[in-house]
Structure formats: structure tokens, C-alpha cells
Amino acid sequence: MDKEKPSIEVVVNYFKANIPGCGITDAEIDDLRQLYPKVSYKDMSRVFHQALNQHAMQPVSYMTRQLRILRPPTDPFNTQINQRTAYGKRIEKGTDWDAKQAEVDQSRGLNRQSYDQTHGEGAFDRKKRQECEELHQKFVELDRQAEQNKQPTPVAGYDAWSDEDKAWYDDLVEGVMHLIDEDEVNREKKKKEATQDKDK
């Protein structure tokens, strides 16, 4: 069971006595009074001591702002929390997916029964198969159109180059071939020199 909280008047008087010059208005007290019944002793004690330790010059307003950040037990947005506890902590309710699937199956069964009563036995399943086949054919057609729209990228050969590109390429090839020829000449020269040295 939660501890009994001191009255707001006791809290206000304590602030006035321990934080000289602090400002506390009636409007601030009214704001705190609206939250006061909804928050726990623990949360109230926490924000009270925070305001006191920080020497907040508007301690009641400070407490109200901090309490609005916390989620009181009666928070309407806290409805998905199971009220049972484990080790003193709340347990979040999980979703029963089997129950959800059972609801879907039940709804589908009712739709099948209603449609078959109007159009004959098995009409619902035939309709669903036809819808699936039509959808499949649409995807097949999309794939076929995508294949037709694929255009091979033409390879630009030497004949399609500009005169400037051809001249640059010809110079490059000529330079490479010249280097190869020079390398071959140097190798032959070194071989001859090595042979002459042996003969001596």
C-alpha cells in the first residue's frame, strides 16, 4: 500500500522555510493540486527532493512539470499494462496471435457461407481462385513487358569514334609498340654483349 502523502500546504510551507525568496503562486498550487491525487508517494518524494536540492526558485511549478513527465498509475495511455505484477514490476500483456487468427478464420468462414448460399456451393472458393489467377496473369504480363522494354546497350567500336579519339588511341598504341620494340632491342644488345664477354 502506498504511503500517505503530506498535504500540499505542508510542502509549500517547507519550501518557503528552506528556499529563501522562492516564488509560489496560487495558480501553481492549483496545478499541483490537480496532479496530487494521481501520483504515488515515491514520485512525489522524488520531485520534492529534486526541487529542494536544486534550490528551485519556483519549486511548486518545478514539481508540477516533473510530475507531468512521469506516468501516474491512472494514466489513460497506460491501458496496455497488465495489473498483475512479477517481482514488483508490471507485466506488459502480449498479443494472442492464435486468437487473432481464429477471428480471421471465423470471419472468412462466415463470408464463404453467405456467398455460397447466394451463388451455390463452392462459389466462394471458385471466386477466390479466379481472383488469384487474374492477379497472377497481371504479374506475368508485367514481367513480359519489362523484358520487351529492355534495350541492349550498343557497343561503340573504333569506327564510331571521333577523329580526335582515334588520333589519341593511335598515338597511344604507337607509343606502346615503340616501347616494346626498344625493350626487345635492348635485350638483344645485352645478349650479344654477354656472348662477347664469354668469348674473351
N, C-alpha and C positions, 0 to 999 in steps of 0.2 A: 504494500500500500504506500502511495506517495506521501511524503511528509507534508504537513500543513505549512503553507507559505505565510510569512508575516504580512500584515496589511500594507497597502501602498503608503499609507500615512507614515508608518514606521520607517519604510525605505526612504521616503522623501526627507524625513527629519534627520535620518542618519547621514544622507548626502549633505544636507545643509550644515551639519555639525563637523563633517570631516573633509569637505571640499570648500574652503572659504571662497566666497564670491561666485559660486556656481549659480546658474540661472535655471529656474524650474517654473514653468508657466502652468496655468490651469488646463490649457489645451493639451499640453504634453501629458499631464496626469490623466486626462480623459482618454487619450490614445492608448496609454499603458493599461488603463482600467478595462478596455475592451479585450485586450490580449490576455490579461492576467489570469482569468479562469481557465484558459485553454492550454497554458504551458505548464510543464512539470516543475517541481521544486528544484530538480537538478539543473534544468536550463535557466531558470530564474536566478539561481545562485551563481551560475557561471557568468552570465552577463552583468549581474550586480557587481561581482568582484572585478570584472574587466573594467567597468566604468570607474570603480573606486581606485584601482591600481594605476589607471591611466590619467587620473585626475581630470576626467571629462568635465568641461565647464557647463555642459548641458547633459547631465548624467541620465535623466529620465528619457530624454529623446534618444540618447545613445542606446539605452536598453531596448527601447521600442524597435529601433532599426535592426538591432542584432536578433531580437526575438522573431521578427518577421522573416529573417533568413532561415531560421530553424523551422522544422516541420512539427507542429504540435500533434498530439495523438488524434485530435479530431479533424485534422487536415482533410478536406474533401478530396484532395488529389491522392490520398493515401489509401484508397479503397481496394487496391490490388494486394494489400498486405494481409496475410493470414493472421488472425488474432491469437492463434496458438503460438507458443514460444518454445525455443530449444536453447538451453544454456543461457537463458535470459535474453536471447535475441529473437527478433521477429523473423518469420519464415515467409518467403515470397511464394505465393501459390503458382504452381506450374500449370501449363495448359494440357488438358486431357485430349490428345490428338485422336485417340481411338473413339472418344465420344463425338468429336468433330466429324470424323469420317462416317460414323454411324448416322449422324444427322444428314450428311450429304447423300448417303445411300438411301436413306428413307425418303428424302425429297425427290431423288431420281426415280425411286420406285413408284411414288405417287404420280409423278408426271407420266411414266410409262403406262401405268394402269389407266389414267384418264385418257391418254391419246389412243390407246388400243381399244378402249370402249367406243370411241367415236369412229376410228378408221379401220378397225379389225385387228385381230390378234397378230402380234408380231410387227405391226406397222411402225411402232416407235423405234425398234431396233433397225428395221429397214431404212427408216428415215435417217438415223444416225450414221449408218454405213454409207448411205448416199452422200451425206454431207462431208464425211471423211474422204470419200473418193473424189468429190469435186475439189476439195481443198488440196488433195494430193496432185490432181491434174494441174491446178494452178501453179504449184511449185515446179512441176515438170516443165510447164510452158515457160516459166521464168528462167529456169536453167537453160532451156533451148535457146531462148532469145539472148541470154548472156553469152552463150558460145558463139552465136552468129555475129554478135557485135564485136567480138574480139578481132582486131585487125593486126596482122603481123607487122612488126616494125621493119621497114625496108633497110637493108644494109647498104650504106653509101660506099661504093667502091672507088678506085683510083680515078676512073673516068668521070665520076660525078664531082670530083674536087675542083676547086677554083685553080686558076693558073698560079696564083701565089702559093697555095698549099702544095701544089705539085712541085714547084721550084724548091720550096723548103724541104720537102721529102727527098727530092732527087739529090740535093746538096748533102743531106744527112747520110743517105746511102753511099754516096760517093766518098764522103769523109770516112765512113766506117770501113769501106773497102780499101781505101788508101792506107789506113792504119793496119789492116790485116796484111796488105802487101809488104809494108815496111817491116812488120814483125817477121814475116817469112824471110825477107832478105837478110835481116839481122841474124836469124837462126842459121841460115846457110853460111853466112860470113863467119860465125863463131865455129861452125863445124870445120870449115877449111882451115882456120887458124889453129884449131886443136889438132888437126891432122898434120899440119906443117911442123908443129912443135914436137910431135911424136917422131917424125922423120929425122929431125935434127938429133 
